[in-house]
Amino acid sequence: MKNPAPDRPAGAGPVRRPHLAADRVRLVGLVLAAALLTAACGAGTRTPSSQDARLTKAAGVASISLIMPEGLWKETRGYDMDHIKGDKLDGDRGARGLVRVNLTGTQVVTYMKQLDKNSHPGWMSGATGSKQSALRVYGALGAALDTIKAARGAGDPNPEVLIDDTLATPAP
């Protein structure tokens, strides 16, 4: 049998390379530290446990009308919804700057994901927009989705979500 390491005597046993073992240990340590840091810091979105059920309900809805201040819609809609414009309302609601935004169920799924990202951000979630505005819409839309039931007939109304907060007493 040929000696694989001519500078070592035959039968000396396997060649030990302690520097490679130490490198492996360091690499495993770094990977574990990175995984723990990511989990501990909440690098992603901190999505509520109810989110999946809400998205499933939203996907089955033909249409949902959102009535909200125009500025709130523009601030929370995100890039995926930028092409959707709100319809200005008539009367008192229109005078207060409210708009009606009609979304399909699949658009609601996209919107809820955007709201979740901005209202429940993690350390590295890449959230954009106002957390407070996203929380307000996420809460109202989520509560409406929680109450949705399967359609009972063709005459069932489309769900409508109203976000129109006012003061309890008029300003002096």
C-alpha positions as a Markdown table, in Angstrom:
| # | Residue | x | y | z |
|---|---|---|---|---|
| 1 | Met | 0.0 | 0.0 | 0.0 |
| 2 | Lys | 1.2 | 3.4 | -0.9 |
| 3 | Asn | 1.8 | 5.9 | 1.9 |
| 4 | Pro | -0.8 | 8.8 | 1.2 |
| 5 | Ala | 1.4 | 11.3 | 3.2 |
| 6 | Pro | 5.0 | 10.6 | 2.3 |
| 7 | Asp | 6.3 | 13.0 | 5.0 |
| 8 | Arg | 4.5 | 10.9 | 7.7 |
| 9 | Pro | 5.5 | 7.5 | 8.7 |
| 10 | Ala | 3.3 | 4.6 | 7.6 |
| 11 | Gly | 0.7 | 3.6 | 10.2 |
| 12 | Ala | 0.7 | 7.0 | 11.9 |
| 13 | Gly | -3.1 | 7.2 | 11.7 |
| 14 | Pro | -5.3 | 9.8 | 10.1 |
| 15 | Val | -4.0 | 13.2 | 9.3 |
| 16 | Arg | -5.4 | 15.7 | 11.9 |
| 17 | Arg | -6.2 | 19.2 | 10.8 |
| 18 | Pro | -7.2 | 21.0 | 14.0 |
| 19 | His | -7.6 | 24.4 | 12.2 |
| 20 | Leu | -10.4 | 22.9 | 10.0 |
| 21 | Ala | -12.3 | 21.6 | 13.0 |
| 22 | Ala | -12.1 | 24.9 | 14.7 |
| 23 | Asp | -13.4 | 26.6 | 11.5 |
| 24 | Arg | -16.4 | 24.3 | 11.4 |
| 25 | Val | -17.2 | 25.0 | 15.1 |
| 26 | Arg | -17.0 | 28.7 | 14.5 |
| 27 | Leu | -19.2 | 28.4 | 11.4 |
| 28 | Val | -21.8 | 26.4 | 13.3 |
| 29 | Gly | -21.7 | 28.9 | 16.1 |
| 30 | Leu | -22.3 | 31.8 | 13.8 |
| 31 | Val | -25.2 | 30.1 | 12.0 |
| 32 | Leu | -26.8 | 29.3 | 15.4 |
| 33 | Ala | -26.2 | 32.9 | 16.7 |
| 34 | Ala | -27.8 | 34.4 | 13.5 |
| 35 | Ala | -30.8 | 32.1 | 13.8 |
| 36 | Leu | -31.3 | 33.0 | 17.4 |
| 37 | Leu | -30.9 | 36.7 | 16.8 |
| 38 | Thr | -33.4 | 36.6 | 13.9 |
| 39 | Ala | -35.9 | 34.8 | 16.0 |
| 40 | Ala | -35.4 | 36.9 | 19.1 |
| 41 | Cys | -35.5 | 40.2 | 17.4 |
| 42 | Gly | -38.6 | 39.4 | 15.3 |
| 43 | Ala | -36.9 | 40.1 | 12.0 |
| 44 | Gly | -40.1 | 39.4 | 10.1 |
| 45 | Thr | -43.6 | 40.7 | 10.6 |
| 46 | Arg | -45.3 | 39.9 | 14.0 |
| 47 | Thr | -48.5 | 38.7 | 12.5 |
| 48 | Pro | -51.5 | 38.0 | 14.8 |
| 49 | Ser | -52.6 | 34.4 | 14.9 |
| 50 | Ser | -56.0 | 35.4 | 13.4 |
| 51 | Gln | -54.5 | 36.6 | 10.2 |
| 52 | Asp | -54.7 | 33.3 | 8.2 |
| 53 | Ala | -58.4 | 32.8 | 9.0 |
| 54 | Arg | -59.1 | 36.4 | 8.0 |
| 55 | Leu | -57.3 | 36.1 | 4.7 |
| 56 | Thr | -59.2 | 32.9 | 3.9 |
| 57 | Lys | -62.5 | 34.6 | 4.5 |
| 58 | Ala | -61.5 | 37.7 | 2.5 |
| 59 | Ala | -60.5 | 35.5 | -0.5 |
| 60 | Gly | -64.1 | 34.2 | -0.7 |
| 61 | Val | -65.7 | 37.6 | -0.7 |
| 62 | Ala | -66.9 | 39.0 | -4.0 |
| 63 | Ser | -66.5 | 42.7 | -2.9 |
| 64 | Ile | -66.0 | 44.8 | 0.2 |
| 65 | Ser | -66.6 | 48.5 | 0.4 |
| 66 | Leu | -64.3 | 50.6 | 2.6 |
| 67 | Ile | -65.5 | 54.0 | 3.6 |
| 68 | Met | -62.7 | 56.1 | 5.1 |
| 69 | Pro | -60.9 | 59.4 | 4.9 |
| 70 | Glu | -59.2 | 59.8 | 1.6 |
| 71 | Gly | -55.9 | 60.6 | 3.3 |
| 72 | Leu | -56.1 | 57.4 | 5.3 |
| 73 | Trp | -56.7 | 55.3 | 2.1 |
| 74 | Lys | -53.8 | 57.0 | 0.3 |
| 75 | Glu | -51.4 | 56.5 | 3.3 |
| 76 | Thr | -52.3 | 52.8 | 3.8 |
| 77 | Arg | -52.9 | 51.4 | 0.4 |
| 78 | Gly | -49.3 | 50.6 | -0.5 |
| 79 | Tyr | -47.8 | 50.2 | -4.0 |
| 80 | Asp | -49.9 | 47.2 | -5.0 |
| 81 | Met | -53.1 | 49.2 | -4.5 |
| 82 | Asp | -51.8 | 52.6 | -5.9 |
| 83 | His | -54.0 | 52.2 | -9.0 |
| 84 | Ile | -57.2 | 52.0 | -7.0 |
| 85 | Lys | -58.8 | 55.3 | -6.4 |
| 86 | Gly | -61.5 | 56.0 | -3.8 |
| 87 | Asp | -64.8 | 57.4 | -5.0 |
| 88 | Lys | -65.7 | 60.7 | -3.3 |
| 89 | Leu | -69.0 | 60.6 | -1.4 |
| 90 | Asp | -71.8 | 63.0 | -1.5 |
| 91 | Gly | -73.4 | 64.8 | 1.4 |
| 92 | Asp | -72.1 | 65.1 | 4.9 |
| 93 | Arg | -69.6 | 62.2 | 4.5 |
| 94 | Gly | -68.2 | 63.7 | 1.3 |
| 95 | Ala | -67.8 | 67.1 | 3.0 |
| 96 | Arg | -65.7 | 65.4 | 5.7 |
| 97 | Gly | -63.4 | 63.9 | 3.0 |
| 98 | Leu | -64.6 | 60.3 | 3.1 |
| 99 | Val | -64.2 | 58.1 | 0.0 |
| 100 | Arg | -65.6 | 54.7 | -0.9 |
| 101 | Val | -63.1 | 52.1 | -2.0 |
| 102 | Asn | -64.4 | 48.9 | -3.5 |
| 103 | Leu | -62.1 | 46.0 | -3.3 |
| 104 | Thr | -62.5 | 42.4 | -4.5 |
| 105 | Gly | -61.7 | 39.6 | -2.0 |
| 106 | Thr | -58.3 | 39.0 | -3.4 |
| 107 | Gln | -57.5 | 42.7 | -3.3 |
| 108 | Val | -58.5 | 42.6 | 0.4 |
| 109 | Val | -56.0 | 39.8 | 0.9 |
| 110 | Thr | -53.3 | 41.9 | -0.6 |
| 111 | Tyr | -54.3 | 44.9 | 1.4 |
| 112 | Met | -54.5 | 43.0 | 4.7 |
| 113 | Lys | -51.0 | 41.7 | 4.1 |
| 114 | Gln | -49.7 | 45.3 | 3.5 |
| 115 | Leu | -51.5 | 46.5 | 6.6 |
| 116 | Asp | -50.1 | 43.6 | 8.6 |
| 117 | Lys | -46.6 | 44.4 | 7.5 |
| 118 | Asn | -47.0 | 48.1 | 8.5 |
| 119 | Ser | -49.0 | 47.6 | 11.7 |
| 120 | His | -47.0 | 44.7 | 13.2 |
| 121 | Pro | -43.5 | 45.3 | 12.0 |
| 122 | Gly | -40.5 | 43.2 | 13.0 |
| 123 | Trp | -37.0 | 44.4 | 13.3 |
| 124 | Met | -36.2 | 43.9 | 9.6 |
| 125 | Ser | -39.7 | 43.7 | 8.1 |
| 126 | Gly | -39.2 | 46.7 | 5.7 |
| 127 | Ala | -42.4 | 48.3 | 6.8 |
| 128 | Thr | -43.5 | 51.5 | 5.0 |
| 129 | Gly | -46.1 | 54.0 | 6.0 |
| 130 | Ser | -47.6 | 55.0 | 9.3 |
| 131 | Lys | -47.9 | 52.2 | 11.9 |
| 132 | Gln | -50.8 | 54.0 | 13.6 |
| 133 | Ser | -52.8 | 54.5 | 10.4 |
| 134 | Ala | -52.2 | 50.8 | 9.4 |
| 135 | Leu | -53.2 | 49.6 | 12.9 |
| 136 | Arg | -56.5 | 51.6 | 12.7 |
| 137 | Val | -57.5 | 50.2 | 9.3 |
| 138 | Tyr | -56.2 | 46.7 | 10.1 |
| 139 | Gly | -58.3 | 46.6 | 13.3 |
| 140 | Ala | -61.5 | 47.8 | 11.5 |
| 141 | Leu | -61.1 | 45.6 | 8.5 |
| 142 | Gly | -60.0 | 42.6 | 10.5 |
| 143 | Ala | -63.1 | 43.0 | 12.8 |
| 144 | Ala | -65.4 | 43.1 | 9.8 |
| 145 | Leu | -63.7 | 40.0 | 8.3 |
| 146 | Asp | -64.2 | 38.2 | 11.6 |
| 147 | Thr | -68.0 | 38.6 | 11.3 |
| 148 | Ile | -68.4 | 37.5 | 7.6 |
| 149 | Lys | -70.6 | 34.4 | 7.1 |
| 150 | Ala | -71.2 | 32.4 | 4.0 |
| 151 | Ala | -73.7 | 33.9 | 1.7 |
| 152 | Arg | -77.3 | 32.8 | 2.3 |
| 153 | Gly | -78.7 | 34.2 | -0.9 |
| 154 | Ala | -78.1 | 36.3 | -4.0 |
| 155 | Gly | -79.6 | 39.3 | -2.3 |
| 156 | Asp | -77.0 | 39.4 | 0.6 |
| 157 | Pro | -75.4 | 42.8 | 0.7 |
| 158 | Asn | -71.7 | 43.3 | 0.2 |
| 159 | Pro | -69.8 | 43.9 | 3.4 |
| 160 | Glu | -69.1 | 47.5 | 4.2 |
| 161 | Val | -66.5 | 48.8 | 6.6 |
| 162 | Leu | -66.8 | 52.4 | 7.9 |
| 163 | Ile | -63.8 | 54.2 | 9.4 |
| 164 | Asp | -65.1 | 57.6 | 10.4 |
| 165 | Asp | -63.9 | 58.6 | 13.8 |
| 166 | Thr | -65.3 | 61.8 | 15.3 |
| 167 | Leu | -65.1 | 63.6 | 18.6 |
| 168 | Ala | -67.6 | 62.8 | 21.2 |
| 169 | Thr | -68.4 | 66.5 | 21.7 |
| 170 | Pro | -68.2 | 69.3 | 19.1 |
| 171 | Ala | -65.3 | 71.6 | 19.3 |
| 172 | Pro | -66.1 | 75.0 | 20.9 |
